[in-house]
Amino acid sequence: MKGHRWFAGAYDFMNQVTGTETKFMVRHRPHIVGEAEGRVLEVGAGTGASFPYYAKTAEVIATEPDPYMM
């Protein structure tokens, strides 16, 4: 199985520590993701940080090539 086991394991933690998620993305995800409607294809979904922001009516189809990120 190819992938990035250590990167995937530390991804969410590093986003919190660096402030990427808490200072930047938390302000922008509601607009970028939350306004998506209908059927949405998310390519490179990572650890799923965007999922909570999708509208309940959105049909989200997600793909992630790195098996460790899922």
N, CA, C, O and CB atoms as a CASP TS submission, in Angstrom:
PFRMAT TS
TARGET T0000
AUTHOR 0000-0000-0000
METHOD Language model
MODEL 1
PARENT N/A
ATOM      1  N   MET     1       0.854  -1.169   0.000  1.00  0.00           N
ATOM      2  CA  MET     1       0.000   0.000   0.000  1.00  0.00           C
ATOM      3  C   MET     1       0.904   1.237   0.000  1.00  0.00           C
ATOM      4  O   MET     1       1.732   1.419   0.892  1.00  0.00           O
ATOM      5  CB  MET     1      -0.974  -0.005   1.232  1.00  0.00           C
ATOM      6  N   LYS     2       0.728   2.067  -1.005  1.00  0.00           N
ATOM      7  CA  LYS     2       1.511   3.292  -1.061  1.00  0.00           C
ATOM      8  C   LYS     2       0.749   4.405  -0.374  1.00  0.00           C
ATOM      9  O   LYS     2      -0.482   4.411  -0.342  1.00  0.00           O
ATOM     10  CB  LYS     2       1.840   3.675  -2.516  1.00  0.00           C
ATOM     11  N   GLY     3       1.483   5.326   0.164  1.00  0.00           N
ATOM     12  CA  GLY     3       0.867   6.447   0.849  1.00  0.00           C
ATOM     13  C   GLY     3       1.879   7.097   1.768  1.00  0.00           C
ATOM     14  O   GLY     3       3.062   6.760   1.750  1.00  0.00           O
ATOM     15  N   HIS     4       1.415   8.007   2.550  1.00  0.00           N
ATOM     16  CA  HIS     4       2.277   8.770   3.448  1.00  0.00           C
ATOM     17  C   HIS     4       1.764   8.620   4.877  1.00  0.00           C
ATOM     18  O   HIS     4       1.088   9.502   5.405  1.00  0.00           O
ATOM     19  CB  HIS     4       2.330  10.270   3.034  1.00  0.00           C
ATOM     20  N   ARG     5       2.093   7.503   5.482  1.00  0.00           N
ATOM     21  CA  ARG     5       1.569   7.142   6.801  1.00  0.00           C
ATOM     22  C   ARG     5       1.846   8.226   7.854  1.00  0.00           C
ATOM     23  O   ARG     5       0.929   8.632   8.568  1.00  0.00           O
ATOM     24  CB  ARG     5       2.175   5.817   7.253  1.00  0.00           C
ATOM     25  N   TRP     6       3.087   8.697   7.960  1.00  0.00           N
ATOM     26  CA  TRP     6       3.439   9.668   9.008  1.00  0.00           C
ATOM     27  C   TRP     6       2.852  11.043   8.714  1.00  0.00           C
ATOM     28  O   TRP     6       2.395  11.729   9.628  1.00  0.00           O
ATOM     29  CB  TRP     6       4.963   9.775   9.147  1.00  0.00           C
ATOM     30  N   PHE     7       2.860  11.446   7.460  1.00  0.00           N
ATOM     31  CA  PHE     7       2.274  12.732   7.091  1.00  0.00           C
ATOM     32  C   PHE     7       0.781  12.733   7.402  1.00  0.00           C
ATOM     33  O   PHE     7       0.259  13.686   7.980  1.00  0.00           O
ATOM     34  CB  PHE     7       2.515  13.036   5.595  1.00  0.00           C
ATOM     35  N   ALA     8       0.108  11.671   7.019  1.00  0.00           N
ATOM     36  CA  ALA     8      -1.327  11.571   7.269  1.00  0.00           C
ATOM     37  C   ALA     8      -1.637  11.565   8.765  1.00  0.00           C
ATOM     38  O   ALA     8      -2.611  12.174   9.208  1.00  0.00           O
ATOM     39  CB  ALA     8      -1.888  10.312   6.614  1.00  0.00           C
ATOM     40  N   GLY     9      -0.806  10.874   9.533  1.00  0.00           N
ATOM     41  CA  GLY     9      -1.023  10.787  10.969  1.00  0.00           C
ATOM     42  C   GLY     9      -0.853  12.124  11.683  1.00  0.00           C
ATOM     43  O   GLY     9      -1.483  12.375  12.710  1.00  0.00           O
ATOM     44  N   ALA    10      -0.001  12.975  11.133  1.00  0.00           N
ATOM     45  CA  ALA    10       0.276  14.263  11.774  1.00  0.00           C
ATOM     46  C   ALA    10      -0.460  15.432  11.137  1.00  0.00           C
ATOM     47  O   ALA    10      -0.393  16.551  11.645  1.00  0.00           O
ATOM     48  CB  ALA    10       1.745  14.536  11.742  1.00  0.00           C
ATOM     49  N   TYR    11      -1.155  15.193  10.042  1.00  0.00           N
ATOM     50  CA  TYR    11      -1.764  16.263   9.246  1.00  0.00           C
ATOM     51  C   TYR    11      -2.709  17.166  10.053  1.00  0.00           C
ATOM     52  O   TYR    11      -2.522  18.382  10.078  1.00  0.00           O
ATOM     53  CB  TYR    11      -2.521  15.659   8.089  1.00  0.00           C
ATOM     54  N   ASP    12      -3.692  16.599  10.693  1.00  0.00           N
ATOM     55  CA  ASP    12      -4.653  17.409  11.459  1.00  0.00           C
ATOM     56  C   ASP    12      -3.975  18.121  12.626  1.00  0.00           C
ATOM     57  O   ASP    12      -4.256  19.289  12.898  1.00  0.00           O
ATOM     58  CB  ASP    12      -5.800  16.528  11.982  1.00  0.00           C
ATOM     59  N   PHE    13      -3.090  17.419  13.307  1.00  0.00           N
ATOM     60  CA  PHE    13      -2.365  18.028  14.428  1.00  0.00           C
ATOM     61  C   PHE    13      -1.536  19.222  13.953  1.00  0.00           C
ATOM     62  O   PHE    13      -1.565  20.278  14.584  1.00  0.00           O
ATOM     63  CB  PHE    13      -1.453  16.986  15.112  1.00  0.00           C
ATOM     64  N   MET    14      -0.809  19.072  12.866  1.00  0.00           N
ATOM     65  CA  MET    14       0.039  20.154  12.363  1.00  0.00           C
ATOM     66  C   MET    14      -0.792  21.348  11.905  1.00  0.00           C
ATOM     67  O   MET    14      -0.377  22.494  12.077  1.00  0.00           O
ATOM     68  CB  MET    14       0.909  19.654  11.212  1.00  0.00           C
ATOM     69  N   ASN    15      -1.947  21.091  11.330  1.00  0.00           N
ATOM     70  CA  ASN    15      -2.825  22.204  10.936  1.00  0.00           C
ATOM     71  C   ASN    15      -3.312  22.984  12.161  1.00  0.00           C
ATOM     72  O   ASN    15      -3.482  24.201  12.089  1.00  0.00           O
ATOM     73  CB  ASN    15      -4.036  21.677  10.133  1.00  0.00           C
ATOM     74  N   GLN    16      -3.531  22.309  13.259  1.00  0.00           N
ATOM     75  CA  GLN    16      -3.938  22.987  14.492  1.00  0.00           C
ATOM     76  C   GLN    16      -2.775  23.778  15.088  1.00  0.00           C
ATOM     77  O   GLN    16      -2.940  24.933  15.483  1.00  0.00           O
ATOM     78  CB  GLN    16      -4.464  21.968  15.517  1.00  0.00           C
ATOM     79  N   VAL    17      -1.611  23.156  15.150  1.00  0.00           N
ATOM     80  CA  VAL    17      -0.432  23.790  15.761  1.00  0.00           C
ATOM     81  C   VAL    17       0.018  25.019  14.978  1.00  0.00           C
ATOM     82  O   VAL    17       0.352  26.046  15.568  1.00  0.00           O
ATOM     83  CB  VAL    17       0.723  22.788  15.854  1.00  0.00           C
ATOM     84  N   THR    18       0.028  24.917  13.665  1.00  0.00           N
ATOM     85  CA  THR    18       0.495  26.032  12.836  1.00  0.00           C
ATOM     86  C   THR    18      -0.555  27.122  12.687  1.00  0.00           C
ATOM     87  O   THR    18      -0.249  28.226  12.237  1.00  0.00           O
ATOM     88  CB  THR    18       0.899  25.528  11.467  1.00  0.00           C
ATOM     89  N   GLY    19      -1.782  26.818  13.060  1.00  0.00           N
ATOM     90  CA  GLY    19      -2.854  27.801  12.945  1.00  0.00           C
ATOM     91  C   GLY    19      -3.525  27.801  11.590  1.00  0.00           C
ATOM     92  O   GLY    19      -4.451  28.578  11.360  1.00  0.00           O
ATOM     93  N   THR    20      -3.075  26.944  10.689  1.00  0.00           N
ATOM     94  CA  THR    20      -3.674  26.887   9.357  1.00  0.00           C
ATOM     95  C   THR    20      -5.175  26.666   9.452  1.00  0.00           C
ATOM     96  O   THR    20      -5.954  27.334   8.772  1.00  0.00           O
ATOM     97  CB  THR    20      -3.028  25.777   8.522  1.00  0.00           C
ATOM     98  N   GLU    21      -5.576  25.731  10.293  1.00  0.00           N
ATOM     99  CA  GLU    21      -6.996  25.420  10.431  1.00  0.00           C
ATOM    100  C   GLU    21      -7.701  26.424  11.332  1.00  0.00           C
ATOM    101  O   GLU    21      -8.774  26.915  10.982  1.00  0.00           O
ATOM    102  CB  GLU    21      -7.177  24.012  10.980  1.00  0.00           C
ATOM    103  N   THR    22      -7.128  26.733  12.471  1.00  0.00           N
ATOM    104  CA  THR    22      -7.811  27.564  13.463  1.00  0.00           C
ATOM    105  C   THR    22      -7.866  29.042  13.090  1.00  0.00           C
ATOM    106  O   THR    22      -8.840  29.723  13.413  1.00  0.00           O
ATOM    107  CB  THR    22      -7.133  27.418  14.790  1.00  0.00           C
ATOM    108  N   LYS    23      -6.854  29.538  12.426  1.00  0.00           N
ATOM    109  CA  LYS    23      -6.827  30.969  12.115  1.00  0.00           C
ATOM    110  C   LYS    23      -7.275  31.291  10.705  1.00  0.00           C
ATOM    111  O   LYS    23      -7.865  32.345  10.467  1.00  0.00           O
ATOM    112  CB  LYS    23      -5.452  31.504  12.323  1.00  0.00           C
ATOM    113  N   PHE    24      -7.004  30.405   9.771  1.00  0.00           N
ATOM    114  CA  PHE    24      -7.285  30.712   8.373  1.00  0.00           C
ATOM    115  C   PHE    24      -8.483  29.947   7.820  1.00  0.00           C
ATOM    116  O   PHE    24      -9.482  30.543   7.418  1.00  0.00           O
ATOM    117  CB  PHE    24      -6.073  30.415   7.538  1.00  0.00           C
ATOM    118  N   MET    25      -8.372  28.631   7.804  1.00  0.00           N
ATOM    119  CA  MET    25      -9.401  27.825   7.143  1.00  0.00           C
ATOM    120  C   MET    25     -10.752  27.875   7.832  1.00  0.00           C
ATOM    121  O   MET    25     -11.782  27.816   7.160  1.00  0.00           O
ATOM    122  CB  MET    25      -8.950  26.405   7.060  1.00  0.00           C
ATOM    123  N   VAL    26     -10.776  27.981   9.135  1.00  0.00           N
ATOM    124  CA  VAL    26     -12.059  28.021   9.846  1.00  0.00           C
ATOM    125  C   VAL    26     -12.875  29.251   9.414  1.00  0.00           C
ATOM    126  O   VAL    26     -14.104  29.232   9.475  1.00  0.00           O
ATOM    127  CB  VAL    26     -11.826  28.039  11.385  1.00  0.00           C
ATOM    128  N   ARG    27     -12.204  30.297   8.986  1.00  0.00           N
ATOM    129  CA  ARG    27     -12.911  31.495   8.504  1.00  0.00           C
ATOM    130  C   ARG    27     -13.378  31.340   7.065  1.00  0.00           C
ATOM    131  O   ARG    27     -14.372  31.948   6.667  1.00  0.00           O
ATOM    132  CB  ARG    27     -12.010  32.721   8.618  1.00  0.00           C
ATOM    133  N   HIS    28     -12.669  30.528   6.278  1.00  0.00           N
ATOM    134  CA  HIS    28     -12.963  30.443   4.853  1.00  0.00           C
ATOM    135  C   HIS    28     -13.774  29.206   4.446  1.00  0.00           C
ATOM    136  O   HIS    28     -14.494  29.240   3.448  1.00  0.00           O
ATOM    137  CB  HIS    28     -11.685  30.460   4.091  1.00  0.00           C
ATOM    138  N   ARG    29     -13.664  28.137   5.199  1.00  0.00           N
ATOM    139  CA  ARG    29     -14.413  26.926   4.838  1.00  0.00           C
ATOM    140  C   ARG    29     -15.925  27.148   4.746  1.00  0.00           C
ATOM    141  O   ARG    29     -16.546  26.624   3.821  1.00  0.00           O
ATOM    142  CB  ARG    29     -14.134  25.840   5.848  1.00  0.00           C
ATOM    143  N   PRO    30     -16.542  27.899   5.658  1.00  0.00           N
ATOM    144  CA  PRO    30     -17.990  28.098   5.520  1.00  0.00           C
ATOM    145  C   PRO    30     -18.386  28.738   4.193  1.00  0.00           C
ATOM    146  O   PRO    30     -19.471  28.462   3.681  1.00  0.00           O
ATOM    147  CB  PRO    30     -18.495  28.953   6.651  1.00  0.00           C
ATOM    148  N   HIS    31     -17.539  29.574   3.636  1.00  0.00           N
ATOM    149  CA  HIS    31     -17.855  30.233   2.367  1.00  0.00           C
ATOM    150  C   HIS    31     -17.469  29.372   1.174  1.00  0.00           C
ATOM    151  O   HIS    31     -18.215  29.271   0.201  1.00  0.00           O
ATOM    152  CB  HIS    31     -17.149  31.579   2.281  1.00  0.00           C
ATOM    153  N   ILE    32     -16.299  28.753   1.258  1.00  0.00           N
ATOM    154  CA  ILE    32     -15.817  27.941   0.147  1.00  0.00           C
ATOM    155  C   ILE    32     -16.639  26.660   0.020  1.00  0.00           C
ATOM    156  O   ILE    32     -17.092  26.316  -1.072  1.00  0.00           O
ATOM    157  CB  ILE    32     -14.329  27.604   0.334  1.00  0.00           C
ATOM    158  N   VAL    33     -16.827  25.972   1.108  1.00  0.00           N
ATOM    159  CA  VAL    33     -17.496  24.675   1.101  1.00  0.00           C
ATOM    160  C   VAL    33     -18.981  24.800   1.416  1.00  0.00           C
ATOM    161  O   VAL    33     -19.808  24.126   0.801  1.00  0.00           O
ATOM    162  CB  VAL    33     -16.835  23.741   2.099  1.00  0.00           C
ATOM    163  N   GLY    34     -19.313  25.641   2.352  1.00  0.00           N
ATOM    164  CA  GLY    34     -20.689  25.749   2.818  1.00  0.00           C
ATOM    165  C   GLY    34     -21.674  26.254   1.784  1.00  0.00           C
ATOM    166  O   GLY    34     -22.879  26.043   1.919  1.00  0.00           O
ATOM    167  N   GLU    35     -21.177  26.916   0.755  1.00  0.00           N
ATOM    168  CA  GLU    35     -22.064  27.433  -0.281  1.00  0.00           C
ATOM    169  C   GLU    35     -22.223  26.479  -1.462  1.00  0.00           C
ATOM    170  O   GLU    35     -22.960  26.771  -2.404  1.00  0.00           O
ATOM    171  CB  GLU    35     -21.549  28.757  -0.772  1.00  0.00           C
ATOM    172  N   ALA    36     -21.534  25.342  -1.413  1.00  0.00           N
ATOM    173  CA  ALA    36     -21.651  24.346  -2.483  1.00  0.00           C
ATOM    174  C   ALA    36     -23.047  23.732  -2.445  1.00  0.00           C
ATOM    175  O   ALA    36     -23.590  23.446  -1.378  1.00  0.00           O
ATOM    176  CB  ALA    36     -20.558  23.238  -2.343  1.00  0.00           C
ATOM    177  N   GLU    37     -23.606  23.540  -3.620  1.00  0.00           N
ATOM    178  CA  GLU    37     -24.963  22.985  -3.726  1.00  0.00           C
ATOM    179  C   GLU    37     -24.984  21.817  -4.694  1.00  0.00           C
ATOM    180  O   GLU    37     -24.101  21.672  -5.539  1.00  0.00           O
ATOM    181  CB  GLU    37     -25.963  24.064  -4.178  1.00  0.00           C
ATOM    182  N   GLY    38     -26.002  20.994  -4.557  1.00  0.00           N
ATOM    183  CA  GLY    38     -26.181  19.887  -5.482  1.00  0.00           C
ATOM    184  C   GLY    38     -25.176  18.785  -5.256  1.00  0.00           C
ATOM    185  O   GLY    38     -24.829  18.457  -4.121  1.00  0.00           O
ATOM    186  N   ARG    39     -24.712  18.216  -6.357  1.00  0.00           N
ATOM    187  CA  ARG    39     -23.732  17.136  -6.300  1.00  0.00           C
ATOM    188  C   ARG    39     -22.339  17.755  -6.353  1.00  0.00           C
ATOM    189  O   ARG    39     -22.028  18.526  -7.261  1.00  0.00           O
ATOM    190  CB  ARG    39     -23.942  16.112  -7.468  1.00  0.00           C
ATOM    191  N   VAL    40     -21.506  17.412  -5.375  1.00  0.00           N
ATOM    192  CA  VAL    40     -20.172  17.992  -5.246  1.00  0.00           C
ATOM    193  C   VAL    40     -19.141  16.877  -5.278  1.00  0.00           C
ATOM    194  O   VAL    40     -19.290  15.856  -4.607  1.00  0.00           O
ATOM    195  CB  VAL    40     -20.045  18.821  -3.939  1.00  0.00           C
ATOM    196  N   LEU    41     -18.087  17.086  -6.071  1.00  0.00           N
ATOM    197  CA  LEU    41     -16.977  16.150  -6.103  1.00  0.00           C
ATOM    198  C   LEU    41     -15.801  16.806  -5.399  1.00  0.00           C
ATOM    199  O   LEU    41     -15.273  17.813  -5.869  1.00  0.00           O
ATOM    200  CB  LEU    41     -16.611  15.742  -7.567  1.00  0.00           C
ATOM    201  N   GLU    42     -15.391  16.237  -4.275  1.00  0.00           N
ATOM    202  CA  GLU    42     -14.232  16.751  -3.559  1.00  0.00           C
ATOM    203  C   GLU    42     -13.059  15.834  -3.859  1.00  0.00           C
ATOM    204  O   GLU    42     -13.043  14.672  -3.451  1.00  0.00           O
ATOM    205  CB  GLU    42     -14.501  16.847  -2.020  1.00  0.00           C
ATOM    206  N   VAL    43     -12.081  16.367  -4.573  1.00  0.00           N
ATOM    207  CA  VAL    43     -10.892  15.613  -4.957  1.00  0.00           C
ATOM    208  C   VAL    43      -9.788  15.919  -3.955  1.00  0.00           C
ATOM    209  O   VAL    43      -9.448  17.081  -3.732  1.00  0.00           O
ATOM    210  CB  VAL    43     -10.443  15.960  -6.412  1.00  0.00           C
ATOM    211  N   GLY    44      -9.234  14.886  -3.360  1.00  0.00           N
ATOM    212  CA  GLY    44      -8.207  15.076  -2.340  1.00  0.00           C
ATOM    213  C   GLY    44      -8.829  15.515  -1.029  1.00  0.00           C
ATOM    214  O   GLY    44      -8.450  16.541  -0.465  1.00  0.00           O
ATOM    215  N   ALA    45      -9.772  14.745  -0.552  1.00  0.00           N
ATOM    216  CA  ALA    45     -10.535  15.108   0.646  1.00  0.00           C
ATOM    217  C   ALA    45      -9.712  15.063   1.929  1.00  0.00           C
ATOM    218  O   ALA    45     -10.156  15.559   2.965  1.00  0.00           O
ATOM    219  CB  ALA    45     -11.715  14.194   0.787  1.00  0.00           C
ATOM    220  N   GLY    46      -8.535  14.483   1.872  1.00  0.00           N
ATOM    221  CA  GLY    46      -7.673  14.441   3.051  1.00  0.00           C
ATOM    222  C   GLY    46      -8.342  13.731   4.209  1.00  0.00           C
ATOM    223  O   GLY    46      -8.913  12.653   4.042  1.00  0.00           O
ATOM    224  N   THR    47      -8.272  14.328   5.367  1.00  0.00           N
ATOM    225  CA  THR    47      -8.857  13.722   6.565  1.00  0.00           C
ATOM    226  C   THR    47     -10.310  14.139   6.774  1.00  0.00           C
ATOM    227  O   THR    47     -10.904  13.821   7.804  1.00  0.00           O
ATOM    228  CB  THR    47      -8.039  14.097   7.788  1.00  0.00           C
ATOM    229  N   GLY    48     -10.880  14.840   5.813  1.00  0.00           N
ATOM    230  CA  GLY    48     -12.297  15.183   5.883  1.00  0.00           C
ATOM    231  C   GLY    48     -12.626  16.464   6.618  1.00  0.00           C
ATOM    232  O   GLY    48     -13.755  16.628   7.081  1.00  0.00           O
ATOM    233  N   ALA    49     -11.677  17.377   6.742  1.00  0.00           N
ATOM    234  CA  ALA    49     -11.905  18.613   7.496  1.00  0.00           C
ATOM    235  C   ALA    49     -13.027  19.471   6.918  1.00  0.00           C
ATOM    236  O   ALA    49     -13.627  20.270   7.637  1.00  0.00           O
ATOM    237  CB  ALA    49     -10.634  19.421   7.543  1.00  0.00           C
ATOM    238  N   SER    50     -13.311  19.313   5.637  1.00  0.00           N
ATOM    239  CA  SER    50     -14.360  20.130   5.013  1.00  0.00           C
ATOM    240  C   SER    50     -15.761  19.552   5.199  1.00  0.00           C
ATOM    241  O   SER    50     -16.749  20.275   5.072  1.00  0.00           O
ATOM    242  CB  SER    50     -14.076  20.283   3.538  1.00  0.00           C
ATOM    243  N   PHE    51     -15.855  18.281   5.493  1.00  0.00           N
ATOM    244  CA  PHE    51     -17.164  17.620   5.534  1.00  0.00           C
ATOM    245  C   PHE    51     -18.202  18.300   6.436  1.00  0.00           C
ATOM    246  O   PHE    51     -19.355  18.428   6.024  1.00  0.00           O
ATOM    247  CB  PHE    51     -16.983  16.213   5.988  1.00  0.00           C
ATOM    248  N   PRO    52     -17.845  18.737   7.633  1.00  0.00           N
ATOM    249  CA  PRO    52     -18.864  19.355   8.491  1.00  0.00           C
ATOM    250  C   PRO    52     -19.446  20.660   7.934  1.00  0.00           C
ATOM    251  O   PRO    52     -20.495  21.115   8.390  1.00  0.00           O
ATOM    252  CB  PRO    52     -18.274  19.623   9.846  1.00  0.00           C
ATOM    253  N   TYR    53     -18.782  21.250   6.970  1.00  0.00           N
ATOM    254  CA  TYR    53     -19.215  22.547   6.460  1.00  0.00           C
ATOM    255  C   TYR    53     -20.167  22.447   5.274  1.00  0.00           C
ATOM    256  O   TYR    53     -20.794  23.442   4.910  1.00  0.00           O
ATOM    257  CB  TYR    53     -18.020  23.353   6.066  1.00  0.00           C
ATOM    258  N   TYR    54     -20.289  21.290   4.672  1.00  0.00           N
ATOM    259  CA  TYR    54     -21.202  21.142   3.542  1.00  0.00           C
ATOM    260  C   TYR    54     -22.641  21.275   4.009  1.00  0.00           C
ATOM    261  O   TYR    54     -22.987  20.871   5.119  1.00  0.00           O
ATOM    262  CB  TYR    54     -20.990  19.791   2.842  1.00  0.00           C
ATOM    263  N   ALA    55     -23.466  21.839   3.158  1.00  0.00           N
ATOM    264  CA  ALA    55     -24.896  21.938   3.446  1.00  0.00           C
ATOM    265  C   ALA    55     -25.470  20.526   3.555  1.00  0.00           C
ATOM    266  O   ALA    55     -25.012  19.610   2.872  1.00  0.00           O
ATOM    267  CB  ALA    55     -25.640  22.763   2.340  1.00  0.00           C
ATOM    268  N   LYS    56     -26.449  20.359   4.393  1.00  0.00           N
ATOM    269  CA  LYS    56     -27.062  19.043   4.577  1.00  0.00           C
ATOM    270  C   LYS    56     -27.681  18.523   3.283  1.00  0.00           C
ATOM    271  O   LYS    56     -27.833  17.314   3.105  1.00  0.00           O
ATOM    272  CB  LYS    56     -28.123  19.106   5.668  1.00  0.00           C
ATOM    273  N   THR    57     -28.035  19.433   2.386  1.00  0.00           N
ATOM    274  CA  THR    57     -28.653  19.042   1.126  1.00  0.00           C
ATOM    275  C   THR    57     -27.638  18.698   0.042  1.00  0.00           C
ATOM    276  O   THR    57     -28.022  18.185  -1.009  1.00  0.00           O
ATOM    277  CB  THR    57     -29.547  20.143   0.642  1.00  0.00           C
ATOM    278  N   ALA    58     -26.364  18.963   0.268  1.00  0.00           N
ATOM    279  CA  ALA    58     -25.336  18.662  -0.732  1.00  0.00           C
ATOM    280  C   ALA    58     -25.070  17.162  -0.767  1.00  0.00           C
ATOM    281  O   ALA    58     -25.010  16.501   0.270  1.00  0.00           O
ATOM    282  CB  ALA    58     -24.028  19.437  -0.429  1.00  0.00           C
ATOM    283  N   GLU    59     -24.914  16.647  -1.964  1.00  0.00           N
ATOM    284  CA  GLU    59     -24.532  15.242  -2.145  1.00  0.00           C
ATOM    285  C   GLU    59     -23.032  15.241  -2.423  1.00  0.00           C
ATOM    286  O   GLU    59     -22.604  15.590  -3.523  1.00  0.00           O
ATOM    287  CB  GLU    59     -25.354  14.540  -3.324  1.00  0.00           C
ATOM    288  N   VAL    60     -22.246  14.857  -1.447  1.00  0.00           N
ATOM    289  CA  VAL    60     -20.790  14.944  -1.549  1.00  0.00           C
ATOM    290  C   VAL    60     -20.206  13.598  -1.934  1.00  0.00           C
ATOM    291  O   VAL    60     -20.444  12.585  -1.276  1.00  0.00           O
ATOM    292  CB  VAL    60     -20.179  15.429  -0.228  1.00  0.00           C
ATOM    293  N   ILE    61     -19.444  13.607  -3.002  1.00  0.00           N
ATOM    294  CA  ILE    61     -18.693  12.441  -3.439  1.00  0.00           C
ATOM    295  C   ILE    61     -17.230  12.828  -3.247  1.00  0.00           C
ATOM    296  O   ILE    61     -16.753  13.781  -3.862  1.00  0.00           O
ATOM    297  CB  ILE    61     -19.026  12.027  -4.955  1.00  0.00           C
ATOM    298  N   ALA    62     -16.522  12.096  -2.399  1.00  0.00           N
ATOM    299  CA  ALA    62     -15.145  12.449  -2.067  1.00  0.00           C
ATOM    300  C   ALA    62     -14.192  11.347  -2.483  1.00  0.00           C
ATOM    301  O   ALA    62     -14.519  10.161  -2.437  1.00  0.00           O
ATOM    302  CB  ALA    62     -15.007  12.726  -0.574  1.00  0.00           C
ATOM    303  N   THR    63     -13.017  11.763  -2.887  1.00  0.00           N
ATOM    304  CA  THR    63     -11.963  10.825  -3.234  1.00  0.00           C
ATOM    305  C   THR    63     -10.663  11.297  -2.593  1.00  0.00           C
ATOM    306  O   THR    63     -10.424  12.496  -2.447  1.00  0.00           O
ATOM    307  CB  THR    63     -11.813  10.694  -4.778  1.00  0.00           C
ATOM    308  N   GLU    64      -9.841  10.345  -2.220  1.00  0.00           N
ATOM    309  CA  GLU    64      -8.537  10.666  -1.622  1.00  0.00           C
ATOM    310  C   GLU    64      -7.552   9.588  -2.065  1.00  0.00           C
ATOM    311  O   GLU    64      -7.728   8.419  -1.721  1.00  0.00           O
ATOM    312  CB  GLU    64      -8.621  10.753  -0.039  1.00  0.00           C
ATOM    313  N   PRO    65      -6.518   9.958  -2.821  1.00  0.00           N
ATOM    314  CA  PRO    65      -5.596   8.950  -3.330  1.00  0.00           C
ATOM    315  C   PRO    65      -4.682   8.338  -2.268  1.00  0.00           C
ATOM    316  O   PRO    65      -4.173   7.236  -2.475  1.00  0.00           O
ATOM    317  CB  PRO    65      -4.761   9.549  -4.402  1.00  0.00           C
ATOM    318  N   ASP    66      -4.461   9.001  -1.160  1.00  0.00           N
ATOM    319  CA  ASP    66      -3.587   8.476  -0.119  1.00  0.00           C
ATOM    320  C   ASP    66      -4.427   7.673   0.879  1.00  0.00           C
ATOM    321  O   ASP    66      -5.225   8.254   1.615  1.00  0.00           O
ATOM    322  CB  ASP    66      -2.819   9.629   0.599  1.00  0.00           C
ATOM    323  N   PRO    67      -4.260   6.358   0.915  1.00  0.00           N
ATOM    324  CA  PRO    67      -5.094   5.537   1.798  1.00  0.00           C
ATOM    325  C   PRO    67      -4.949   5.859   3.282  1.00  0.00           C
ATOM    326  O   PRO    67      -5.851   5.554   4.062  1.00  0.00           O
ATOM    327  CB  PRO    67      -4.769   4.101   1.585  1.00  0.00           C
ATOM    328  N   TYR    68      -3.849   6.463   3.686  1.00  0.00           N
ATOM    329  CA  TYR    68      -3.646   6.795   5.093  1.00  0.00           C
ATOM    330  C   TYR    68      -4.393   8.062   5.511  1.00  0.00           C
ATOM    331  O   TYR    68      -4.588   8.297   6.703  1.00  0.00           O
ATOM    332  CB  TYR    68      -2.168   6.961   5.372  1.00  0.00           C
ATOM    333  N   MET    69      -4.809   8.871   4.552  1.00  0.00           N
ATOM    334  CA  MET    69      -5.535  10.100   4.880  1.00  0.00           C
ATOM    335  C   MET    69      -7.004   9.809   5.184  1.00  0.00           C
ATOM    336  O   MET    69      -7.675  10.622   5.821  1.00  0.00           O
ATOM    337  CB  MET    69      -5.426  11.108   3.728  1.00  0.00           C
ATOM    338  N   MET    70      -7.499   8.680   4.743  1.00  0.00           N
ATOM    339  CA  MET    70      -8.913   8.379   4.931  1.00  0.00           C
ATOM    340  C   MET    70      -9.244   8.066   6.365  1.00  0.00           C
ATOM    341  O   MET    70     -10.400   7.791   6.687  1.00  0.00           O
ATOM    342  CB  MET    70      -9.320   7.232   4.061  1.00  0.00           C
TER
END
